[in-house]
Each structure stands twice: as C-alpha cells, then as structure tokens.
C-alpha cells in the first residue's frame, strides 16, 4: 500500500530536511543538535517539533531554528526534569 503524500506532509518533510541540514550551523553549543527530536502532525494542520533532554536554550538559537523552519511558528520551553527542558515548535501547515 502506498502512503499518500499530502501538501502538509510534503511541507513537514521539507522543514525536517532544512532542520537536519542546517541545525549544526545555528547551534554552536549543541544544545539541540544530537538531542532526541520528534515530529508530529496534529489534526493535519500543525507540525509539532519537540526537542527533549535540552540542558538550556538561548533566544538566538530559537530564532535560528525559526529561520530554518522558514514560516511563522511558535516556540514553547517547558521543564522536562529538574535539569532538562523540552523545546517545542508549532508550525501551522498550509
């Protein structure tokens, strides 16, 4: 059975590719590079990108990720454990 590629899935795949190719350039301290990352499409309209086990994040790194994503998105940072954070980006898909 062949999986149907919707415009939203194609957009999500393009974002994932840009992040995998460009993250090392905008993350010199490796706060996100090498961390567990998950990609999930929510309700067919929003891409959620979650980085786990992050020890810290700077505004410059968040802005760099937003530039790589290349479209309007939102970022939240929340405690995961006493020492680590979860950094989540929500990207509306067109």
Beta strands, then each sheet from edge to edge (+ up, - down):
strand 1: 37-42
strand 2: 46-54
strand 3: 73-79
strand 4: 85-92
sheet 1: 1+ 2- 4+ 3-
end
